[in-house]
Amino acid sequence: MAVGARSGHDEPEKRADGAFRDDTTGDDVTGDEQAQPPGDGTPGDDGDAAAGEGKYPKKPRSFWKELPLLVGIALVLALLIKTFLVQAFSIPSESMMNTLQKGDRVLVDKLTPWFGSEPERGEVVVFHDPGGWLEGQEAPKPNVVQKFLSFIGLMPSAEEKDLIKRVIAVGGDTISCKEGGKVVLNGVALDESAYLAPGAVPCQDSFGPIKVPKDRIWVMGDNRQNSLDSRFHQQLPGGGTVSNDEVVGRAVVVAWPVTRWATLPIPEVFDQPALDKAMAAAPMGAAGLAGALPLVLWRRKKQAARHTAE
């Protein structure tokens, strides 16, 4: 064995002060350190197990302590959904039968208008009172529960005067109707049997032709005999039309009661290409008339000059 070497079984050299000297590192090791349990500090090591004795796992928070936080998060989400995505509205009358019954709850899409989407023909829309449509009608006073549900969007607000009707014409359209006949839109007679109440007459009284101003809509209820819609407010500003800015959103589904669950698609009658062709033909006809007018005036002037010469 080499000089200065020590067998692995030899004890470390003990100094006079009671400390040991570790020949491998050259460090002094006190008696307290020497007495520590063996272990390299890795998980599951005996040393860690000994050190961990007397410690307990953290106790989970009580459900009742977390409940206020959960309720707060739910309220914030409900308010965001109500403001930007979807809101529930209650049907207050029979003006949209049989498509919608009194007491139905519909979900209204409020998201697409934020991206510039405008009302289209055939859509069922909720809109704020343009002014005077609900005059004289008292809104029922809600209780505390109803106020809370309206606050989070599960019920419409009693303070907001909203109506729900079907869009029949949009800006640029021309609409008219003769008593007992069909609604005529851009020169096309509409077959509204798919959504009108059984036995309903499309028009009880004649009106029009009316050209709907830009960025406005003409609305009518599906229960024509019991709907105070655009036809009955022509004396008000806007001539019975509703501004696109007053539209809250499109009703997309009947959500309650569950027995009446149904979507609210656009009827096929409004998909006729003829409606847009007739609308496009009007500007072309006007342009043709404007172009022909100078020619007519020139011919009249020429004929007048010839008669004068004679």
ChimeraX commands (.cxc) that place a marker at each C-alpha (Angstrom):
marker #1 position 0.00,0.00,0.00 radius 0.5
marker #1 position 1.32,3.45,-0.91 radius 0.5
marker #1 position 2.61,5.74,1.76 radius 0.5
marker #1 position -0.06,8.09,3.12 radius 0.5
marker #1 position -2.88,5.92,1.72 radius 0.5
marker #1 position -5.58,4.67,4.09 radius 0.5
marker #1 position -7.81,1.71,3.94 radius 0.5
marker #1 position -11.52,2.35,3.20 radius 0.5
marker #1 position -12.27,0.84,6.60 radius 0.5
marker #1 position -10.08,3.33,8.50 radius 0.5
marker #1 position -11.83,6.04,10.51 radius 0.5
marker #1 position -11.24,9.71,9.64 radius 0.5
marker #1 position -8.52,11.42,11.61 radius 0.5
marker #1 position -9.86,13.04,14.77 radius 0.5
marker #1 position -8.43,16.37,15.90 radius 0.5
marker #1 position -7.94,17.59,19.40 radius 0.5
marker #1 position -11.02,19.88,19.24 radius 0.5
marker #1 position -13.25,16.90,18.54 radius 0.5
marker #1 position -13.66,17.56,14.80 radius 0.5
marker #1 position -12.75,15.07,12.14 radius 0.5
marker #1 position -10.75,15.81,9.06 radius 0.5
marker #1 position -12.01,14.43,5.75 radius 0.5
marker #1 position -9.02,13.41,3.72 radius 0.5
marker #1 position -10.99,13.36,0.45 radius 0.5
marker #1 position -11.97,17.03,0.59 radius 0.5
marker #1 position -9.69,18.46,3.17 radius 0.5
marker #1 position -12.68,19.94,5.08 radius 0.5
marker #1 position -13.23,19.73,8.79 radius 0.5
marker #1 position -16.42,17.94,9.78 radius 0.5
marker #1 position -17.91,18.64,13.20 radius 0.5
marker #1 position -19.44,15.98,15.32 radius 0.5
marker #1 position -22.95,17.35,14.74 radius 0.5
marker #1 position -22.53,17.15,10.99 radius 0.5
marker #1 position -21.11,13.69,11.28 radius 0.5
marker #1 position -24.19,12.62,13.19 radius 0.5
marker #1 position -26.65,13.59,10.43 radius 0.5
marker #1 position -28.62,10.74,8.89 radius 0.5
marker #1 position -27.24,9.38,5.65 radius 0.5
marker #1 position -28.76,10.55,2.42 radius 0.5
marker #1 position -27.94,12.46,-0.75 radius 0.5
marker #1 position -31.04,14.77,-0.76 radius 0.5
marker #1 position -32.83,13.04,-3.58 radius 0.5
marker #1 position -36.63,12.41,-3.32 radius 0.5
marker #1 position -37.37,9.21,-1.44 radius 0.5
marker #1 position -34.02,9.30,0.33 radius 0.5
marker #1 position -34.00,8.23,3.98 radius 0.5
marker #1 position -32.63,11.60,4.97 radius 0.5
marker #1 position -35.54,13.46,3.37 radius 0.5
marker #1 position -38.01,11.10,4.93 radius 0.5
marker #1 position -36.60,11.82,8.33 radius 0.5
marker #1 position -36.57,15.58,7.69 radius 0.5
marker #1 position -40.17,15.51,6.48 radius 0.5
marker #1 position -41.51,13.94,9.63 radius 0.5
marker #1 position -43.96,16.19,11.44 radius 0.5
marker #1 position -45.07,18.10,8.25 radius 0.5
marker #1 position -48.67,17.71,6.96 radius 0.5
marker #1 position -50.13,18.30,3.42 radius 0.5
marker #1 position -51.81,21.68,2.87 radius 0.5
marker #1 position -55.51,21.51,3.67 radius 0.5
marker #1 position -57.76,22.43,0.67 radius 0.5
marker #1 position -59.91,25.55,0.96 radius 0.5
marker #1 position -63.48,25.12,2.04 radius 0.5
marker #1 position -66.15,25.07,-0.69 radius 0.5
marker #1 position -68.00,27.86,1.10 radius 0.5
marker #1 position -64.91,30.04,1.00 radius 0.5
marker #1 position -64.51,29.51,-2.75 radius 0.5
marker #1 position -68.21,29.97,-3.53 radius 0.5
marker #1 position -68.15,33.83,-3.60 radius 0.5
marker #1 position -65.23,33.72,-6.05 radius 0.5
marker #1 position -67.05,31.25,-8.30 radius 0.5
marker #1 position -70.22,33.35,-8.22 radius 0.5
marker #1 position -68.23,36.48,-9.06 radius 0.5
marker #1 position -66.59,34.83,-12.06 radius 0.5
marker #1 position -69.96,33.52,-13.26 radius 0.5
marker #1 position -71.50,37.01,-13.03 radius 0.5
marker #1 position -68.65,38.61,-14.98 radius 0.5
marker #1 position -68.94,35.98,-17.72 radius 0.5
marker #1 position -72.73,36.41,-17.86 radius 0.5
marker #1 position -72.39,40.18,-18.23 radius 0.5
marker #1 position -69.82,39.82,-21.00 radius 0.5
marker #1 position -72.03,37.33,-22.85 radius 0.5
marker #1 position -75.08,39.58,-22.42 radius 0.5
marker #1 position -73.23,42.65,-23.67 radius 0.5
marker #1 position -71.35,41.22,-26.63 radius 0.5
marker #1 position -72.68,37.78,-27.58 radius 0.5
marker #1 position -76.20,36.59,-26.77 radius 0.5
marker #1 position -79.12,37.92,-24.74 radius 0.5
marker #1 position -82.45,36.36,-23.84 radius 0.5
marker #1 position -85.69,38.20,-24.60 radius 0.5
marker #1 position -89.27,37.39,-23.65 radius 0.5
marker #1 position -92.12,37.62,-26.18 radius 0.5
marker #1 position -94.67,40.02,-24.63 radius 0.5
marker #1 position -97.54,39.76,-27.14 radius 0.5
marker #1 position -99.16,37.67,-29.88 radius 0.5
marker #1 position -97.92,39.86,-32.75 radius 0.5
marker #1 position -95.50,37.18,-34.04 radius 0.5
marker #1 position -97.80,34.12,-33.86 radius 0.5
marker #1 position -97.48,31.38,-34.86 radius 0.5
marker #1 position -93.73,31.76,-35.26 radius 0.5
marker #1 position -93.45,32.98,-31.66 radius 0.5
marker #1 position -95.95,32.51,-28.86 radius 0.5
marker #1 position -96.53,34.90,-25.99 radius 0.5
marker #1 position -94.17,33.95,-23.17 radius 0.5
marker #1 position -91.53,32.33,-25.40 radius 0.5
marker #1 position -87.89,33.09,-24.65 radius 0.5
marker #1 position -85.66,33.76,-27.63 radius 0.5
marker #1 position -81.90,34.10,-27.83 radius 0.5
marker #1 position -80.71,37.14,-29.75 radius 0.5
marker #1 position -77.38,37.28,-31.54 radius 0.5
marker #1 position -75.69,40.55,-30.55 radius 0.5
marker #1 position -72.24,39.67,-31.88 radius 0.5
marker #1 position -72.58,40.00,-35.65 radius 0.5
marker #1 position -73.77,43.66,-35.55 radius 0.5
marker #1 position -70.44,44.50,-33.89 radius 0.5
marker #1 position -68.72,43.38,-37.09 radius 0.5
marker #1 position -70.85,45.59,-39.34 radius 0.5
marker #1 position -73.57,43.06,-40.16 radius 0.5
marker #1 position -76.86,44.75,-41.11 radius 0.5
marker #1 position -80.41,43.36,-40.88 radius 0.5
marker #1 position -81.52,41.27,-43.86 radius 0.5
marker #1 position -84.93,40.57,-45.33 radius 0.5
marker #1 position -86.75,37.77,-43.54 radius 0.5
marker #1 position -84.84,38.00,-40.26 radius 0.5
marker #1 position -86.70,38.21,-36.95 radius 0.5
marker #1 position -85.07,41.09,-35.09 radius 0.5
marker #1 position -85.32,42.77,-31.70 radius 0.5
marker #1 position -85.08,46.56,-31.79 radius 0.5
marker #1 position -85.47,49.49,-29.43 radius 0.5
marker #1 position -88.63,51.59,-29.68 radius 0.5
marker #1 position -87.82,54.11,-32.47 radius 0.5
marker #1 position -90.02,56.61,-30.68 radius 0.5
marker #1 position -93.76,56.50,-30.06 radius 0.5
marker #1 position -94.37,52.87,-30.98 radius 0.5
marker #1 position -94.98,51.83,-27.37 radius 0.5
marker #1 position -96.47,55.10,-26.23 radius 0.5
marker #1 position -99.16,54.61,-23.59 radius 0.5
marker #1 position -98.11,51.04,-22.80 radius 0.5
marker #1 position -96.97,50.60,-19.21 radius 0.5
marker #1 position -94.17,48.13,-18.57 radius 0.5
marker #1 position -94.81,45.74,-15.66 radius 0.5
marker #1 position -92.81,46.46,-12.52 radius 0.5
marker #1 position -90.23,43.69,-12.01 radius 0.5
marker #1 position -89.50,42.10,-8.63 radius 0.5
marker #1 position -86.02,41.62,-7.15 radius 0.5
marker #1 position -85.48,38.24,-8.83 radius 0.5
marker #1 position -86.53,39.58,-12.24 radius 0.5
marker #1 position -84.20,42.56,-11.84 radius 0.5
marker #1 position -81.29,40.24,-11.04 radius 0.5
marker #1 position -82.06,37.95,-14.00 radius 0.5
marker #1 position -82.31,40.92,-16.36 radius 0.5
marker #1 position -79.02,42.27,-14.98 radius 0.5
marker #1 position -77.16,39.10,-15.96 radius 0.5
marker #1 position -79.01,38.75,-19.26 radius 0.5
marker #1 position -81.35,35.84,-18.52 radius 0.5
marker #1 position -84.37,38.14,-18.85 radius 0.5
marker #1 position -84.96,41.38,-20.78 radius 0.5
marker #1 position -84.77,44.59,-18.83 radius 0.5
marker #1 position -88.14,46.10,-17.92 radius 0.5
marker #1 position -86.66,49.57,-18.38 radius 0.5
marker #1 position -85.77,48.90,-22.02 radius 0.5
marker #1 position -88.68,49.25,-24.43 radius 0.5
marker #1 position -87.94,46.65,-27.09 radius 0.5
marker #1 position -90.02,45.12,-29.87 radius 0.5
marker #1 position -89.65,42.03,-32.03 radius 0.5
marker #1 position -90.80,41.87,-35.68 radius 0.5
marker #1 position -89.78,40.39,-39.03 radius 0.5
marker #1 position -87.75,42.43,-41.50 radius 0.5
marker #1 position -89.67,42.64,-44.77 radius 0.5
marker #1 position -87.72,45.35,-46.59 radius 0.5
marker #1 position -84.30,46.99,-46.21 radius 0.5
marker #1 position -82.79,50.26,-47.36 radius 0.5
marker #1 position -83.36,50.85,-51.08 radius 0.5
marker #1 position -86.34,48.45,-51.33 radius 0.5
marker #1 position -89.79,49.56,-52.48 radius 0.5
marker #1 position -92.73,47.97,-50.69 radius 0.5
marker #1 position -96.49,48.22,-51.17 radius 0.5
marker #1 position -99.69,46.28,-50.58 radius 0.5
marker #1 position -103.33,46.47,-51.64 radius 0.5
marker #1 position -106.10,45.69,-49.20 radius 0.5
marker #1 position -106.66,41.93,-49.03 radius 0.5
marker #1 position -103.72,41.25,-51.35 radius 0.5
marker #1 position -100.10,40.23,-51.03 radius 0.5
marker #1 position -97.15,42.33,-50.01 radius 0.5
marker #1 position -95.26,43.46,-53.11 radius 0.5
marker #1 position -91.52,43.91,-52.66 radius 0.5
marker #1 position -89.50,45.42,-55.51 radius 0.5
marker #1 position -92.31,44.44,-57.86 radius 0.5
marker #1 position -92.43,40.82,-56.64 radius 0.5
marker #1 position -95.56,39.53,-54.82 radius 0.5
marker #1 position -94.44,37.61,-51.73 radius 0.5
marker #1 position -95.85,34.22,-50.77 radius 0.5
marker #1 position -95.73,34.53,-46.97 radius 0.5
marker #1 position -97.72,31.41,-46.14 radius 0.5
marker #1 position -94.65,29.73,-44.61 radius 0.5
marker #1 position -94.62,32.03,-41.58 radius 0.5
marker #1 position -97.89,33.97,-41.39 radius 0.5
marker #1 position -100.43,32.90,-38.80 radius 0.5
marker #1 position -103.05,30.51,-40.26 radius 0.5
marker #1 position -105.82,32.51,-41.93 radius 0.5
marker #1 position -103.86,35.77,-41.66 radius 0.5
marker #1 position -104.37,38.28,-44.48 radius 0.5
marker #1 position -101.04,39.81,-45.58 radius 0.5
marker #1 position -102.63,43.27,-45.73 radius 0.5
marker #1 position -105.88,44.51,-44.23 radius 0.5
marker #1 position -105.29,48.05,-45.48 radius 0.5
marker #1 position -103.53,49.36,-48.54 radius 0.5
marker #1 position -100.21,51.18,-48.22 radius 0.5
marker #1 position -97.36,52.31,-50.43 radius 0.5
marker #1 position -95.52,52.18,-52.61 radius 0.5
marker #1 position -92.90,53.22,-50.02 radius 0.5
marker #1 position -89.18,53.41,-50.71 radius 0.5
marker #1 position -87.26,52.44,-47.60 radius 0.5
marker #1 position -84.48,54.97,-46.83 radius 0.5
marker #1 position -80.86,53.88,-46.64 radius 0.5
marker #1 position -79.78,52.25,-43.34 radius 0.5
marker #1 position -83.40,51.66,-42.28 radius 0.5
marker #1 position -85.76,48.67,-42.34 radius 0.5
marker #1 position -89.50,48.04,-42.75 radius 0.5
marker #1 position -90.82,45.52,-40.22 radius 0.5
marker #1 position -94.09,43.59,-39.88 radius 0.5
marker #1 position -95.45,41.01,-37.45 radius 0.5
marker #1 position -96.35,37.50,-38.59 radius 0.5
marker #1 position -99.79,37.88,-37.03 radius 0.5
marker #1 position -100.83,40.72,-39.33 radius 0.5
marker #1 position -104.26,41.23,-37.73 radius 0.5
marker #1 position -102.65,41.81,-34.34 radius 0.5
marker #1 position -99.38,43.63,-34.96 radius 0.5
marker #1 position -98.74,47.35,-34.60 radius 0.5
marker #1 position -95.78,47.44,-36.94 radius 0.5
marker #1 position -94.38,49.77,-39.62 radius 0.5
marker #1 position -97.78,50.03,-41.29 radius 0.5
marker #1 position -99.28,51.85,-38.31 radius 0.5
marker #1 position -96.48,54.32,-37.62 radius 0.5
marker #1 position -96.07,56.03,-40.96 radius 0.5
marker #1 position -97.02,59.39,-39.39 radius 0.5
marker #1 position -93.95,59.27,-37.13 radius 0.5
marker #1 position -90.43,60.40,-38.07 radius 0.5
marker #1 position -88.96,57.75,-40.35 radius 0.5
marker #1 position -92.32,57.01,-41.95 radius 0.5
marker #1 position -92.73,53.73,-40.07 radius 0.5
marker #1 position -89.19,52.52,-40.78 radius 0.5
marker #1 position -86.63,51.62,-38.12 radius 0.5
marker #1 position -83.00,52.73,-38.09 radius 0.5
marker #1 position -80.42,49.95,-38.27 radius 0.5
marker #1 position -78.79,51.53,-35.23 radius 0.5
marker #1 position -81.90,50.71,-33.16 radius 0.5
marker #1 position -81.61,46.98,-33.91 radius 0.5
marker #1 position -80.34,45.02,-30.90 radius 0.5
marker #1 position -79.77,41.82,-32.87 radius 0.5
marker #1 position -81.32,38.90,-34.70 radius 0.5
marker #1 position -83.41,36.31,-32.85 radius 0.5
marker #1 position -81.86,32.97,-33.79 radius 0.5
marker #1 position -83.52,30.36,-31.60 radius 0.5
marker #1 position -86.53,29.75,-29.36 radius 0.5
marker #1 position -84.86,28.58,-26.14 radius 0.5
marker #1 position -87.83,28.27,-23.77 radius 0.5
marker #1 position -90.04,26.40,-23.17 radius 0.5
marker #1 position -88.09,23.34,-24.24 radius 0.5
marker #1 position -91.16,21.89,-25.93 radius 0.5
marker #1 position -91.03,24.78,-28.43 radius 0.5
marker #1 position -87.30,24.73,-29.08 radius 0.5
marker #1 position -86.67,25.77,-32.69 radius 0.5
marker #1 position -84.34,27.82,-34.86 radius 0.5
marker #1 position -85.53,30.95,-36.69 radius 0.5
marker #1 position -84.12,30.74,-40.23 radius 0.5
marker #1 position -84.80,33.17,-43.07 radius 0.5
marker #1 position -87.79,31.96,-45.15 radius 0.5
marker #1 position -87.01,30.86,-48.70 radius 0.5
marker #1 position -89.31,33.50,-50.18 radius 0.5
marker #1 position -86.65,36.12,-49.41 radius 0.5
marker #1 position -83.96,34.20,-51.32 radius 0.5
marker #1 position -85.50,35.03,-54.69 radius 0.5
marker #1 position -82.89,36.61,-57.01 radius 0.5
marker #1 position -85.73,38.61,-58.56 radius 0.5
marker #1 position -85.89,40.78,-55.43 radius 0.5
marker #1 position -82.36,42.05,-55.96 radius 0.5
marker #1 position -82.71,42.27,-59.75 radius 0.5
marker #1 position -85.76,44.46,-59.44 radius 0.5
marker #1 position -83.91,46.64,-56.96 radius 0.5
marker #1 position -80.92,46.95,-59.31 radius 0.5
marker #1 position -83.14,47.71,-62.31 radius 0.5
marker #1 position -84.43,50.92,-60.75 radius 0.5
marker #1 position -81.08,52.78,-60.79 radius 0.5
marker #1 position -80.40,51.56,-64.34 radius 0.5
marker #1 position -83.80,52.83,-65.47 radius 0.5
marker #1 position -83.16,56.16,-63.82 radius 0.5
marker #1 position -79.79,56.40,-65.56 radius 0.5
marker #1 position -81.41,55.61,-68.90 radius 0.5
marker #1 position -84.01,58.32,-68.33 radius 0.5
marker #1 position -81.32,60.82,-67.42 radius 0.5
marker #1 position -79.41,59.98,-70.59 radius 0.5
marker #1 position -82.49,60.25,-72.82 radius 0.5
marker #1 position -83.67,63.59,-71.40 radius 0.5
marker #1 position -81.06,65.78,-73.20 radius 0.5
marker #1 position -81.88,64.05,-76.50 radius 0.5
marker #1 position -85.60,64.73,-76.08 radius 0.5
marker #1 position -84.95,68.37,-75.23 radius 0.5
marker #1 position -82.65,68.76,-78.26 radius 0.5
marker #1 position -85.31,67.34,-80.60 radius 0.5
marker #1 position -88.00,69.59,-79.13 radius 0.5
marker #1 position -85.74,72.62,-79.54 radius 0.5
marker #1 position -84.97,71.66,-83.16 radius 0.5
marker #1 position -88.67,71.23,-83.97 radius 0.5
marker #1 position -89.47,74.60,-82.40 radius 0.5
marker #1 position -86.77,76.29,-84.51 radius 0.5
marker #1 position -88.16,74.70,-87.70 radius 0.5
marker #1 position -91.68,75.91,-86.93 radius 0.5
marker #1 position -90.33,79.42,-86.31 radius 0.5
marker #1 position -88.52,79.42,-89.68 radius 0.5
marker #1 position -91.67,78.39,-91.49 radius 0.5
marker link #1:1,2 radius 0.2
marker link #1:2,3 radius 0.2
marker link #1:3,4 radius 0.2
marker link #1:4,5 radius 0.2
marker link #1:5,6 radius 0.2
marker link #1:6,7 radius 0.2
marker link #1:7,8 radius 0.2
marker link #1:8,9 radius 0.2
marker link #1:9,10 radius 0.2
marker link #1:10,11 radius 0.2
marker link #1:11,12 radius 0.2
marker link #1:12,13 radius 0.2
marker link #1:13,14 radius 0.2
marker link #1:14,15 radius 0.2
marker link #1:15,16 radius 0.2
marker link #1:16,17 radius 0.2
marker link #1:17,18 radius 0.2
marker link #1:18,19 radius 0.2
marker link #1:19,20 radius 0.2
marker link #1:20,21 radius 0.2
marker link #1:21,22 radius 0.2
marker link #1:22,23 radius 0.2
marker link #1:23,24 radius 0.2
marker link #1:24,25 radius 0.2
marker link #1:25,26 radius 0.2
marker link #1:26,27 radius 0.2
marker link #1:27,28 radius 0.2
marker link #1:28,29 radius 0.2
marker link #1:29,30 radius 0.2
marker link #1:30,31 radius 0.2
marker link #1:31,32 radius 0.2
marker link #1:32,33 radius 0.2
marker link #1:33,34 radius 0.2
marker link #1:34,35 radius 0.2
marker link #1:35,36 radius 0.2
marker link #1:36,37 radius 0.2
marker link #1:37,38 radius 0.2
marker link #1:38,39 radius 0.2
marker link #1:39,40 radius 0.2
marker link #1:40,41 radius 0.2
marker link #1:41,42 radius 0.2
marker link #1:42,43 radius 0.2
marker link #1:43,44 radius 0.2
marker link #1:44,45 radius 0.2
marker link #1:45,46 radius 0.2
marker link #1:46,47 radius 0.2
marker link #1:47,48 radius 0.2
marker link #1:48,49 radius 0.2
marker link #1:49,50 radius 0.2
marker link #1:50,51 radius 0.2
marker link #1:51,52 radius 0.2
marker link #1:52,53 radius 0.2
marker link #1:53,54 radius 0.2
marker link #1:54,55 radius 0.2
marker link #1:55,56 radius 0.2
marker link #1:56,57 radius 0.2
marker link #1:57,58 radius 0.2
marker link #1:58,59 radius 0.2
marker link #1:59,60 radius 0.2
marker link #1:60,61 radius 0.2
marker link #1:61,62 radius 0.2
marker link #1:62,63 radius 0.2
marker link #1:63,64 radius 0.2
marker link #1:64,65 radius 0.2
marker link #1:65,66 radius 0.2
marker link #1:66,67 radius 0.2
marker link #1:67,68 radius 0.2
marker link #1:68,69 radius 0.2
marker link #1:69,70 radius 0.2
marker link #1:70,71 radius 0.2
marker link #1:71,72 radius 0.2
marker link #1:72,73 radius 0.2
marker link #1:73,74 radius 0.2
marker link #1:74,75 radius 0.2
marker link #1:75,76 radius 0.2
marker link #1:76,77 radius 0.2
marker link #1:77,78 radius 0.2
marker link #1:78,79 radius 0.2
marker link #1:79,80 radius 0.2
marker link #1:80,81 radius 0.2
marker link #1:81,82 radius 0.2
marker link #1:82,83 radius 0.2
marker link #1:83,84 radius 0.2
marker link #1:84,85 radius 0.2
marker link #1:85,86 radius 0.2
marker link #1:86,87 radius 0.2
marker link #1:87,88 radius 0.2
marker link #1:88,89 radius 0.2
marker link #1:89,90 radius 0.2
marker link #1:90,91 radius 0.2
marker link #1:91,92 radius 0.2
marker link #1:92,93 radius 0.2
marker link #1:93,94 radius 0.2
marker link #1:94,95 radius 0.2
marker link #1:95,96 radius 0.2
marker link #1:96,97 radius 0.2
marker link #1:97,98 radius 0.2
marker link #1:98,99 radius 0.2
marker link #1:99,100 radius 0.2
marker link #1:100,101 radius 0.2
marker link #1:101,102 radius 0.2
marker link #1:102,103 radius 0.2
marker link #1:103,104 radius 0.2
marker link #1:104,105 radius 0.2
marker link #1:105,106 radius 0.2
marker link #1:106,107 radius 0.2
marker link #1:107,108 radius 0.2
marker link #1:108,109 radius 0.2
marker link #1:109,110 radius 0.2
marker link #1:110,111 radius 0.2
marker link #1:111,112 radius 0.2
marker link #1:112,113 radius 0.2
marker link #1:113,114 radius 0.2
marker link #1:114,115 radius 0.2
marker link #1:115,116 radius 0.2
marker link #1:116,117 radius 0.2
marker link #1:117,118 radius 0.2
marker link #1:118,119 radius 0.2
marker link #1:119,120 radius 0.2
marker link #1:120,121 radius 0.2
marker link #1:121,122 radius 0.2
marker link #1:122,123 radius 0.2
marker link #1:123,124 radius 0.2
marker link #1:124,125 radius 0.2
marker link #1:125,126 radius 0.2
marker link #1:126,127 radius 0.2
marker link #1:127,128 radius 0.2
marker link #1:128,129 radius 0.2
marker link #1:129,130 radius 0.2
marker link #1:130,131 radius 0.2
marker link #1:131,132 radius 0.2
marker link #1:132,133 radius 0.2
marker link #1:133,134 radius 0.2
marker link #1:134,135 radius 0.2
marker link #1:135,136 radius 0.2
marker link #1:136,137 radius 0.2
marker link #1:137,138 radius 0.2
marker link #1:138,139 radius 0.2
marker link #1:139,140 radius 0.2
marker link #1:140,141 radius 0.2
marker link #1:141,142 radius 0.2
marker link #1:142,143 radius 0.2
marker link #1:143,144 radius 0.2
marker link #1:144,145 radius 0.2
marker link #1:145,146 radius 0.2
marker link #1:146,147 radius 0.2
marker link #1:147,148 radius 0.2
marker link #1:148,149 radius 0.2
marker link #1:149,150 radius 0.2
marker link #1:150,151 radius 0.2
marker link #1:151,152 radius 0.2
marker link #1:152,153 radius 0.2
marker link #1:153,154 radius 0.2
marker link #1:154,155 radius 0.2
marker link #1:155,156 radius 0.2
marker link #1:156,157 radius 0.2
marker link #1:157,158 radius 0.2
marker link #1:158,159 radius 0.2
marker link #1:159,160 radius 0.2
marker link #1:160,161 radius 0.2
marker link #1:161,162 radius 0.2
marker link #1:162,163 radius 0.2
marker link #1:163,164 radius 0.2
marker link #1:164,165 radius 0.2
marker link #1:165,166 radius 0.2
marker link #1:166,167 radius 0.2
marker link #1:167,168 radius 0.2
marker link #1:168,169 radius 0.2
marker link #1:169,170 radius 0.2
marker link #1:170,171 radius 0.2
marker link #1:171,172 radius 0.2
marker link #1:172,173 radius 0.2
marker link #1:173,174 radius 0.2
marker link #1:174,175 radius 0.2
marker link #1:175,176 radius 0.2
marker link #1:176,177 radius 0.2
marker link #1:177,178 radius 0.2
marker link #1:178,179 radius 0.2
marker link #1:179,180 radius 0.2
marker link #1:180,181 radius 0.2
marker link #1:181,182 radius 0.2
marker link #1:182,183 radius 0.2
marker link #1:183,184 radius 0.2
marker link #1:184,185 radius 0.2
marker link #1:185,186 radius 0.2
marker link #1:186,187 radius 0.2
marker link #1:187,188 radius 0.2
marker link #1:188,189 radius 0.2
marker link #1:189,190 radius 0.2
marker link #1:190,191 radius 0.2
marker link #1:191,192 radius 0.2
marker link #1:192,193 radius 0.2
marker link #1:193,194 radius 0.2
marker link #1:194,195 radius 0.2
marker link #1:195,196 radius 0.2
marker link #1:196,197 radius 0.2
marker link #1:197,198 radius 0.2
marker link #1:198,199 radius 0.2
marker link #1:199,200 radius 0.2
marker link #1:200,201 radius 0.2
marker link #1:201,202 radius 0.2
marker link #1:202,203 radius 0.2
marker link #1:203,204 radius 0.2
marker link #1:204,205 radius 0.2
marker link #1:205,206 radius 0.2
marker link #1:206,207 radius 0.2
marker link #1:207,208 radius 0.2
marker link #1:208,209 radius 0.2
marker link #1:209,210 radius 0.2
marker link #1:210,211 radius 0.2
marker link #1:211,212 radius 0.2
marker link #1:212,213 radius 0.2
marker link #1:213,214 radius 0.2
marker link #1:214,215 radius 0.2
marker link #1:215,216 radius 0.2
marker link #1:216,217 radius 0.2
marker link #1:217,218 radius 0.2
marker link #1:218,219 radius 0.2
marker link #1:219,220 radius 0.2
marker link #1:220,221 radius 0.2
marker link #1:221,222 radius 0.2
marker link #1:222,223 radius 0.2
marker link #1:223,224 radius 0.2
marker link #1:224,225 radius 0.2
marker link #1:225,226 radius 0.2
marker link #1:226,227 radius 0.2
marker link #1:227,228 radius 0.2
marker link #1:228,229 radius 0.2
marker link #1:229,230 radius 0.2
marker link #1:230,231 radius 0.2
marker link #1:231,232 radius 0.2
marker link #1:232,233 radius 0.2
marker link #1:233,234 radius 0.2
marker link #1:234,235 radius 0.2
marker link #1:235,236 radius 0.2
marker link #1:236,237 radius 0.2
marker link #1:237,238 radius 0.2
marker link #1:238,239 radius 0.2
marker link #1:239,240 radius 0.2
marker link #1:240,241 radius 0.2
marker link #1:241,242 radius 0.2
marker link #1:242,243 radius 0.2
marker link #1:243,244 radius 0.2
marker link #1:244,245 radius 0.2
marker link #1:245,246 radius 0.2
marker link #1:246,247 radius 0.2
marker link #1:247,248 radius 0.2
marker link #1:248,249 radius 0.2
marker link #1:249,250 radius 0.2
marker link #1:250,251 radius 0.2
marker link #1:251,252 radius 0.2
marker link #1:252,253 radius 0.2
marker link #1:253,254 radius 0.2
marker link #1:254,255 radius 0.2
marker link #1:255,256 radius 0.2
marker link #1:256,257 radius 0.2
marker link #1:257,258 radius 0.2
marker link #1:258,259 radius 0.2
marker link #1:259,260 radius 0.2
marker link #1:260,261 radius 0.2
marker link #1:261,262 radius 0.2
marker link #1:262,263 radius 0.2
marker link #1:263,264 radius 0.2
marker link #1:264,265 radius 0.2
marker link #1:265,266 radius 0.2
marker link #1:266,267 radius 0.2
marker link #1:267,268 radius 0.2
marker link #1:268,269 radius 0.2
marker link #1:269,270 radius 0.2
marker link #1:270,271 radius 0.2
marker link #1:271,272 radius 0.2
marker link #1:272,273 radius 0.2
marker link #1:273,274 radius 0.2
marker link #1:274,275 radius 0.2
marker link #1:275,276 radius 0.2
marker link #1:276,277 radius 0.2
marker link #1:277,278 radius 0.2
marker link #1:278,279 radius 0.2
marker link #1:279,280 radius 0.2
marker link #1:280,281 radius 0.2
marker link #1:281,282 radius 0.2
marker link #1:282,283 radius 0.2
marker link #1:283,284 radius 0.2
marker link #1:284,285 radius 0.2
marker link #1:285,286 radius 0.2
marker link #1:286,287 radius 0.2
marker link #1:287,288 radius 0.2
marker link #1:288,289 radius 0.2
marker link #1:289,290 radius 0.2
marker link #1:290,291 radius 0.2
marker link #1:291,292 radius 0.2
marker link #1:292,293 radius 0.2
marker link #1:293,294 radius 0.2
marker link #1:294,295 radius 0.2
marker link #1:295,296 radius 0.2
marker link #1:296,297 radius 0.2
marker link #1:297,298 radius 0.2
marker link #1:298,299 radius 0.2
marker link #1:299,300 radius 0.2
marker link #1:300,301 radius 0.2
marker link #1:301,302 radius 0.2
marker link #1:302,303 radius 0.2
marker link #1:303,304 radius 0.2
marker link #1:304,305 radius 0.2
marker link #1:305,306 radius 0.2
marker link #1:306,307 radius 0.2
marker link #1:307,308 radius 0.2
marker link #1:308,309 radius 0.2
marker link #1:309,310 radius 0.2
view
